[in-house]
Amino acid sequence: MEDARALANSIVEVKEKLIHCSTCNSITAVDPCDICTDPQRDRSRICVVEEPFNIKPIERTGEYRGLYHALMGVLSPQRGIGPDQIDVAGLIDRLEGVEEVIVATNPNVEGEATALYLARLIQPRNILVSRLAFGLPVGADLEFVDEVTLARSMVGRRSL
């Protein structure tokens, strides 16, 4: 019983102490978050992700030093989720001085629809909109790769 009570208290404590950053929507104990306030970050780039938990994997790569924006979901007309149900407006408000928006939504129907919607909304502002590359994972064996992944790898190929 003591362990259960300690677990419950820990959950309540986490819920009370962690909030969403008012700038990028990441999960943080301070507002704005450490990434948004880091003066070493490239403020000309914003990487757009679906949810706050999508930020950490990108950060772990050490390859990206720009800012983030978590949409808090994706467009899904079948579930009644439109642009007003996700944080598109917050992203648009942050575009002053931005040169590139990197769309890092998942490669599924909702992620693709969201990426296309954002591109149509942002490109007229003369801001480059890019998408994460998709293709073969390192170490993949071609005979076990699905057709969609293989097709995207062919389309997204680059010269050596």
C-alpha positions in Angstrom: 0.0 0.0 0.0 2.9 2.3 0.8 4.3 1.9 -2.7 1.0 2.7 -4.4 0.7 5.8 -2.3 4.2 6.9 -3.2 3.5 6.3 -6.9 0.2 8.3 -6.7 2.0 11.2 -5.0 4.7 11.2 -7.6 2.2 11.3 -10.4 0.4 14.2 -8.7 3.7 16.0 -8.2 4.7 15.6 -11.9 1.3 16.9 -13.0 1.6 19.9 -10.8 5.2 20.9 -11.7 5.2 20.2 -15.5 3.5 22.6 -17.9 3.5 23.3 -21.6 5.9 26.1 -22.8 3.8 29.1 -23.8 6.0 29.5 -26.9 6.6 26.1 -28.4 4.2 23.8 -26.4 7.0 21.5 -25.2 6.7 20.0 -21.7 8.8 22.0 -19.2 9.1 23.0 -15.6 9.9 26.6 -16.5 8.1 28.9 -19.0 9.4 29.6 -21.6 11.4 26.4 -21.8 15.1 25.9 -22.0 15.2 25.5 -25.7 13.2 28.7 -26.4 15.4 30.7 -24.1 18.7 29.3 -25.3 20.6 32.1 -27.0 22.7 29.6 -28.9 19.7 28.3 -30.8 19.2 29.2 -34.5 16.1 31.4 -34.4 15.8 31.3 -38.2 14.5 27.7 -38.2 11.5 26.1 -36.6 11.0 22.3 -36.6 7.3 21.5 -36.4 6.3 18.3 -34.6 3.0 16.7 -33.8 3.4 16.4 -30.0 5.9 17.6 -27.4 7.4 14.1 -27.0 8.5 14.2 -30.6 11.1 16.9 -29.7 13.5 14.6 -27.6 14.3 12.2 -30.4 15.3 15.0 -32.7 17.4 16.6 -29.9 19.2 13.3 -29.3 20.6 13.4 -32.8 22.6 16.5 -32.1 22.0 17.6 -35.7 19.4 20.3 -35.2 20.0 23.5 -33.2 16.9 25.5 -34.2 13.6 26.0 -32.4 10.6 23.8 -32.2 6.8 24.1 -32.3 4.5 21.2 -31.2 1.2 21.4 -32.9 -0.5 19.3 -30.2 -2.0 17.1 -32.8 -2.5 16.7 -36.6 -5.3 17.5 -39.0 -7.8 14.7 -39.1 -11.2 15.5 -40.8 -12.5 12.0 -40.0 -12.0 12.7 -36.3 -13.2 16.3 -36.6 -9.8 17.8 -36.0 -9.2 20.9 -38.1 -6.7 23.8 -38.0 -8.5 25.3 -35.1 -8.1 22.2 -32.9 -4.3 22.2 -33.2 -1.8 25.0 -32.6 -1.4 26.3 -36.2 -2.1 29.9 -35.0 0.7 29.8 -32.5 3.1 28.7 -35.2 2.0 31.4 -37.6 2.6 34.0 -34.8 6.2 32.9 -34.5 7.2 33.2 -38.2 8.7 36.7 -38.0 12.4 36.4 -39.0 12.1 32.7 -39.7 13.8 31.5 -42.9 12.8 27.8 -42.8 10.1 25.7 -41.3 11.0 22.0 -41.1 7.8 19.9 -41.0 8.5 16.7 -38.9 5.1 15.2 -38.8 4.7 11.4 -39.0 4.6 9.9 -42.5 1.0 8.8 -42.4 -2.2 10.3 -43.9 -2.8 12.8 -41.1 0.9 13.8 -40.9 1.0 14.3 -44.7 -2.2 16.3 -44.8 -0.9 18.5 -42.0 2.4 19.0 -43.8 0.7 20.0 -47.0 -1.7 22.4 -45.2 1.3 24.1 -43.4 3.3 24.3 -46.6 0.3 26.1 -48.4 -0.1 28.4 -45.5 3.6 29.3 -45.0 5.2 29.3 -48.4 3.4 32.5 -49.6 5.3 34.3 -46.8 8.6 33.5 -48.7 9.7 31.1 -46.0 11.2 27.8 -47.1 9.1 24.8 -46.0 11.0 21.5 -45.9 10.0 18.0 -44.9 12.0 15.4 -43.1 13.4 12.8 -45.6 11.8 9.4 -45.6 13.3 6.2 -46.9 15.3 3.2 -46.0 16.6 2.8 -42.4 20.3 2.2 -41.9 21.0 -1.5 -42.0 17.7 -2.4 -43.8 17.6 -5.4 -46.1 15.7 -4.4 -49.4 13.8 -7.7 -49.5 12.0 -6.8 -46.2 11.3 -3.1 -47.0 7.6 -2.3 -47.8 6.8 -0.8 -51.2 5.8 2.7 -49.9 9.1 3.1 -48.0 11.1 1.9 -51.0 9.1 4.2 -53.4 9.9 7.2 -51.2 13.5 6.2 -51.1 13.6 6.2 -54.9 11.9 9.6 -55.1 14.1 11.1 -52.4 17.4 9.8 -53.7 20.4 12.1 -53.9 23.7 12.1 -55.8 26.8 10.8 -54.1 
